[in-house]
Amino acid sequence: MEMKQDTHTNQNEIDYTEIAKSAEFKQLLQAKKKFIIPMSLFFFCFYIALPLMTSYSKVLNKTAFGDITWAWVFAFGQFVMTWSLCMIYSKKAASFDKISAGILQKLNRGRG
């Protein structure tokens, strides 16, 4: 038994190709890329610095204060950095959400 495929587009279906080609969507992707790539590079460099510096140098083995070395201070700094980046991204994501909502609103106006 052969099923016939509906050749006309259902009005409830979303044309994702059209959205992806829109200028607003391209601007959203560009804004996200402009924010996420530098943040990711910073995170990776800061994260990888600790194992590299402890493995190949003695810089972090010096005492910072009391019996605590700079390696422990740096490791604690990674926790602070991670939480800070998460908070920064959460705030920035709100602006991405507003742009996305605008794109969806424009799409819904065009459909209805």
Residue pairs with C-beta under 8 A, 6 or more apart in sequence:
9 15
11 111
14 107
19 25
19 103
19 107
22 103
24 99
24 102
24 103
24 106
25 103
27 99
28 96
28 99
28 100
28 103
31 95
31 96
31 99
32 96
35 92
39 85
39 88
39 89
42 85
43 81
43 82
43 85
46 77
46 78
46 81
47 78
49 74
50 60
50 71
50 74
50 75
50 78
53 59
53 60
53 71
53 74
54 60
54 61
54 71
59 70
60 69
60 70
60 71
60 74
61 69
61 70
61 71
62 69
62 70
63 69
63 70
64 70
64 72
64 73
